[in-house]
Structures are given as C-alpha cells and as structure tokens.
C-alpha cells in the first residue's frame, strides 16, 4: 500500500513537472483579431439647453499580428475599422451623427505574469484613422445641420490595461494553445473629429467632438509557427510554517 501511494505521488509530481516545463515556453508569433466598444464624450462648446447629448458610442474591430519579444515585452500591429454613433437630442428631433473609416494601429505591450496561464499587461498603442476634407449641410424641419472637417487623417493614442489568459485549445497552425485578452482602454485624438453646428432660426449650437473615448476590448490571439520565447517559472508561494514549541 505504501509503495502504491508513493508511486501515485511520484506520477502526479512528474505530470505537474512536465506541464510546468512545457509552459516555460510561449509562442513568439500570433494572428490577432479584436473588437472594442466605448463611450465617447460630447463636444458642445457653449452652455445651452436646446441640444443635449444622448448616447455617444464608439466601436471598432481590428485584425493583425503580434510578436513576443521577450518574457515581458510584445509588439503588434493591425488594420481595422473605427466608427462613431452620436445621438443629439434637440427641440425638434433626435439627430444621429455616425461615421466609420479605416484605421491603422501599432502597439507596445509590457507583460507581467501571475502564473503559467494568466498574465496582466499595460499596452500603449497609437495610430491613424482616415478622415475627410469637406463641408456639407443637411436640412430638416425646423433646423439645419452643418458638418465640416479639414483633416485628411486623425491621429490618436490609446493606452490599455488588461489581462491575458491561455485557453486549453490548441491552435491548428501551431503547437501552442489559443490565448485571449480583455480589459479597458481610453483613446484620445490629437486633432479632433471636425465640427457640427445645429442651426435654427434665431439660435445656433456648435459642437466639436474630440473623439475622447473610454471603453472595453476583447482580443483573440491565434499562435502560428513553432518559434518560441523562453519564460522563467513563476514564483511559487508556500504557506508559512508556524513553530509550535509544544511539539
């Protein structure tokens, strides 16, 4: 009985040791697909009570690639679509300003590990989004909306904080398992999104949305290839040993 118990413990220890050794390496390259949604701030420039901000949403998705440089650093880049849906409640109507355009993003990520299957990270990304250079007027009953912009591209910065988890699903193009990331972000446009003016008979309300957004994101990483990055084993924490003088 003692021999059988000893063999069982030795087997469990060996399995745990082999799994730990295997997880000391992680994939170097990965395909990345991501989606995000957030709340963007309104841009009214005057104190008035005729036009009020309703739901102001920003959304986006992106596909690209990531490369793990070391245990703590990773870089990525991709191409996607970013859009806005901004509701404005006025005395006559609820006007929706919405648009979307392609965006290119690149980021640098710092990662720290909690254990083999979970990591936290801070990511600083930046990019450009296709803008527009034109001015036009929409006519409605009781008011006009003048929309103008002179920016061919919008420049933005996007810091993120979140976590990464390893799934028990192996990639079909690599020996390493799939991973996903989730967290929160904020995005700031350096040159704004243009100007919108609500024009009534004896009143005008200007708005200059900056595109400043707070939101959440989800990102799926699909490893490809068998190149890897070596990882140090995470520290193991043992319970404190309490000395009992009676024993």
C-alpha positions as MATLAB code, in Angstrom:
seq = 'XXXXXXXXXXXXXXXXXXXXXXXXXXXXXXXXXXXXXXXXXXXXXXXXXXXXXXXXXXXXXXXXXXXXXXXXXXXXXXXXXXXXXXXXXXXXXXXXXXXXXXXXXXXXXXXXXXXXXXXXXXXXXXXXXXXXXXXXXXXXXXXXXXXXXXXXXXXXXXXXXXXXXXXXXXXXXXXXXXXXXXXXXXXXXXXXXXXXXXXXXXXXXXXXXXXXXXXXXXXXXXXXXXXXXXXXXXXXXXXXXXXXXXX';
ca = [
       0.000    0.000    0.000;
       2.792    2.390    0.868;
       4.593    1.583   -2.369;
       1.446    2.206   -4.407;
       0.868    5.556   -2.677;
       4.492    6.514   -3.275;
       4.200    5.639   -6.967;
       0.989    7.670   -7.278;
       2.595   10.741   -5.694;
       5.644   10.350   -7.924;
       3.404   10.127  -11.006;
       1.424   13.266  -10.076;
       4.617   15.177   -9.366;
       6.081   14.094  -12.725;
       2.981   15.199  -14.645;
       2.971   18.558  -12.886;
       6.702   18.997  -13.519;
       6.380   18.171  -17.229;
       3.447   20.583  -17.659;
       5.404   23.305  -15.912;
       8.426   22.665  -18.131;
       6.232   22.841  -21.233;
       4.628   26.130  -20.192;
       8.042   27.762  -19.671;
       7.958   28.489  -23.379;
       5.331   30.529  -25.159;
       4.642   31.204  -28.813;
       6.511   34.044  -30.485;
       4.060   34.903  -33.294;
       0.272   35.141  -33.320;
      -2.578   36.307  -35.510;
      -4.715   38.839  -33.629;
      -8.357   39.789  -34.001;
     -10.004   42.282  -31.662;
     -13.214   44.208  -31.032;
     -14.000   47.171  -28.779;
     -16.849   49.401  -27.715;
     -16.883   52.525  -25.589;
     -18.477   55.791  -24.569;
     -17.184   58.931  -26.264;
     -17.574   62.401  -24.780;
     -19.820   65.037  -26.416;
     -18.259   68.186  -27.828;
     -20.671   71.069  -27.217;
     -18.665   74.272  -26.915;
     -21.366   76.571  -25.435;
     -23.535   76.382  -22.329;
     -27.079   75.978  -23.680;
     -30.198   73.900  -23.064;
     -31.554   73.327  -26.568;
     -29.338   70.462  -27.715;
     -28.243   67.725  -25.325;
     -26.039   64.702  -25.778;
     -27.739   61.335  -25.938;
     -25.891   58.066  -26.263;
     -22.413   58.643  -27.716;
     -20.815   55.339  -28.716;
     -17.553   54.383  -30.363;
     -16.894   50.931  -31.771;
     -14.198   49.169  -33.732;
     -12.624   45.921  -34.825;
      -9.122   45.059  -35.962;
      -7.109   42.211  -37.454;
      -3.328   41.970  -37.398;
      -0.321   40.176  -35.955;
       1.712   40.205  -32.726;
       5.290   39.205  -31.892;
       6.514   38.322  -28.400;
       9.954   39.906  -27.980;
      10.729   38.548  -24.518;
       9.062   37.424  -21.330;
       7.873   40.976  -20.603;
       7.637   42.739  -23.978;
       5.481   42.305  -27.059;
       4.694   44.375  -30.169;
       1.701   44.248  -32.506;
       0.066   45.993  -35.429;
      -3.070   45.751  -37.476;
      -5.706   47.252  -39.744;
      -9.348   47.738  -38.872;
     -12.431   49.919  -38.864;
     -13.364   52.507  -36.225;
     -16.740   54.215  -36.051;
     -18.866   56.603  -34.006;
     -22.591   56.761  -33.284;
     -23.513   60.029  -31.526;
     -27.077   60.928  -30.613;
     -28.060   64.597  -30.132;
     -31.467   65.427  -28.649;
     -32.869   68.760  -29.833;
     -36.160   70.683  -29.612;
     -37.352   69.236  -32.940;
     -35.670   65.915  -33.431;
     -33.084   63.384  -32.320;
     -30.180   63.801  -34.727;
     -27.728   60.908  -35.143;
     -24.204   61.691  -36.304;
     -22.473   58.490  -37.356;
     -19.469   57.640  -39.479;
     -16.767   54.986  -39.792;
     -13.416   54.779  -41.559;
     -10.338   52.525  -41.740;
      -7.640   52.828  -39.071;
      -4.081   51.513  -38.725;
      -2.799   50.753  -35.209;
       0.544   49.695  -33.701;
       1.303   48.992  -30.037;
       3.960   48.101  -27.486;
       2.961   45.883  -24.566;
       4.561   45.289  -21.165;
       3.531   41.986  -19.548;
       3.875   40.543  -16.073;
       2.826   37.028  -15.082;
       0.778   35.756  -12.142;
       1.077   32.069  -13.013;
       1.523   29.876  -16.071;
      -1.887   30.519  -17.585;
      -2.609   34.168  -16.677;
      -0.751   37.414  -17.309;
      -1.514   41.117  -16.868;
      -0.311   43.834  -19.206;
      -0.146   47.522  -19.998;
      -0.240   48.433  -23.685;
       0.433   51.783  -25.302;
      -0.850   51.996  -28.866;
      -1.137   54.719  -31.450;
      -2.350   55.055  -34.979;
      -4.045   56.985  -37.729;
      -7.646   56.902  -38.928;
      -8.826   58.049  -42.331;
     -10.607   61.427  -42.026;
     -12.356   63.648  -44.558;
     -11.955   67.123  -46.019;
     -15.355   68.521  -46.894;
     -18.295   70.553  -45.658;
     -21.990   69.927  -46.254;
     -25.414   70.895  -44.880;
     -28.364   68.633  -44.050;
     -31.819   70.217  -43.982;
     -34.579   69.149  -41.593;
     -37.890   70.610  -40.487;
     -37.071   73.496  -38.152;
     -33.266   73.285  -38.271;
     -30.128   72.715  -40.367;
     -27.003   70.718  -39.565;
     -23.691   71.928  -40.956;
     -20.880   69.362  -40.824;
     -17.302   70.227  -41.738;
     -13.802   68.825  -41.371;
     -10.423   69.693  -42.861;
      -8.463   66.701  -41.537;
      -7.427   64.035  -44.085;
      -6.344   61.761  -41.192;
      -6.973   61.640  -37.447;
      -4.057   60.848  -35.135;
      -4.779   59.060  -31.871;
      -3.160   57.449  -28.830;
      -4.703   54.522  -26.971;
      -3.398   53.201  -23.610;
      -4.830   49.895  -22.379;
      -4.693   47.783  -19.255;
      -5.924   44.217  -19.077;
      -5.160   40.530  -18.638;
      -4.245   37.605  -20.887;
      -5.343   34.008  -20.338;
      -4.237   30.803  -22.027;
      -7.026   28.510  -23.209;
      -6.996   24.734  -23.293;
      -7.465   24.838  -27.074;
      -4.504   24.163  -29.350;
      -4.075   26.250  -32.496;
      -4.327   24.359  -35.810;
      -1.279   26.215  -37.168;
       0.935   25.877  -34.096;
       1.659   23.529  -31.204;
       0.776   26.298  -28.737;
      -2.736   26.960  -27.366;
      -5.017   29.905  -28.095;
      -4.990   32.958  -25.828;
      -7.357   35.844  -25.241;
      -7.056   39.318  -23.755;
      -9.671   41.575  -22.181;
      -9.505   44.921  -20.442;
     -10.255   48.633  -20.630;
      -8.864   51.437  -22.764;
      -9.065   55.143  -23.432;
      -8.473   56.779  -26.810;
      -7.518   60.389  -27.474;
      -7.488   62.118  -30.870;
      -4.879   64.841  -31.181;
      -6.626   66.861  -33.894;
     -10.344   66.335  -33.173;
     -13.012   64.950  -35.482;
     -14.353   68.139  -37.074;
     -17.236   70.484  -36.277;
     -21.027   70.171  -36.248;
     -23.337   73.229  -35.998;
     -27.074   72.910  -35.308;
     -28.662   75.989  -36.926;
     -32.155   77.215  -36.020;
     -33.985   80.454  -36.894;
     -32.510   82.535  -34.058;
     -30.055   80.124  -32.490;
     -27.004   78.047  -33.378;
     -25.302   75.349  -31.322;
     -21.726   74.380  -32.237;
     -20.194   71.040  -31.318;
     -16.601   69.908  -31.817;
     -16.358   66.220  -30.875;
     -12.814   65.272  -29.874;
     -13.322   61.512  -30.001;
     -12.086   61.022  -26.414;
     -13.337   57.520  -25.555;
     -13.439   55.173  -22.563;
     -14.268   51.563  -23.298;
     -13.619   47.836  -23.087;
     -11.981   45.448  -25.557;
     -11.616   41.759  -26.315;
      -8.711   40.311  -28.290;
      -8.125   36.737  -29.517;
      -4.552   35.565  -30.200;
      -4.085   32.586  -32.529;
      -0.481   31.302  -32.422;
       1.203   30.321  -35.661;
       4.552   28.673  -36.266;
       6.618   26.878  -33.640;
       9.103   29.601  -32.732;
       9.016   30.335  -29.035;
      10.175   32.658  -26.272;
      11.605   31.201  -23.064;
       9.825   32.117  -19.848;
      11.057   31.951  -16.288;
       8.960   29.785  -13.999;
       6.695   31.955  -11.820;
       7.495   32.105   -8.144;
       5.722   29.542   -6.016;
       4.285   30.663   -2.740;
       4.264   28.246    0.148;
       2.188   28.620    3.325;
       4.066   29.925    6.341;
       5.362   27.285    8.758;
       4.223   28.076   12.297;
       6.583   26.839   15.007;
       4.806   25.155   17.899;
       7.103   24.695   20.938;
       4.814   22.003   22.362;
       5.681   19.621   19.534;
];
